[in-house]
Amino acid sequence: MTEIGSLLAPGAVAAAANITSSKALFQHLGQAAEREYGLSAVDVIDRLTERERLGSTGFGGGVAIPHGKIDGLDRVVGLFVQLAQPVDVKAIDDLPVDLVFCLLSPPDAGSEHLKALAQVSRWLRDRAFVAKLRGAGSADAIYALFASTATRDAA
């Protein structure tokens, strides 16, 4: 199981973010990664944009999991954004997204990257959990939801 504290820092969670496009979303994620994890915002934006060109990371139900490999990381890290208004990211079901969990991994973190992606995917396919994320009124409440789910999954 993925330990939420190592994957997602409390400061890497945003609630009711006022973002109006996928480009602005990636800029937000890049700036948050720079602030929280000391990464280059430009590198993060470039990697996420490159990955998105291969196909949308919007996997349906209003959820997206953009991800990329970034030099300078020693572990897989995450960022989570709850959007105030859904944004079109050309998801597989053509629905706009309002919940975004971004995963960033070291270039050589093959299996760890895949494990984290699978864990996040499980969380975001749980309809009851997704409803709680959408109803959470603050970044602290969202982080607490992830922490309680990670604790429950580990038990």
C-alpha positions, 0 to 999 in steps of 0.5 A: 500500500502507498503511504499517503504521507510519502505520496501527498504532502498536505500543501500539495492539495488544492480545493475549489481551485479556479482553473479554466483550461487544461493549460492553466491546470498544468501551470497550477500543477507545475507551480505547486510541484515547484513550491512543495517538492522543489521541482522546476515548474517548467519541467513539470509542465513540459512533462505533463504536456508531453504525456497528455499528447500521447492520450488524455489522462482523463479516465472518466467520471470527471477524474484525471490522473496526469503523470510524468517522470521528472529528474530530481525526484527521489520518490513518487510524489503527488498533487491533488486539485479539486476544481471549482468548475470542471475543465475539458481535458478530452477525457475518454468519456468526453466529460470535463474533469473536476478532480485531478491527482497528478503523479510525478516520479523519478525517471527510473521508478518503473514499478513504484510509478505503476504501483502509485498509479494503480493505488490512485486509480483505485481511490478515484474509481471508488464512487463514494470516495469521489463523492466525498472529495467533491463535497470536501470544503477545504484542502485540509478536509481533502487531505484528511480523506486521502489519509483516512483511506490510505490508513483503511487500505493498509489495515 
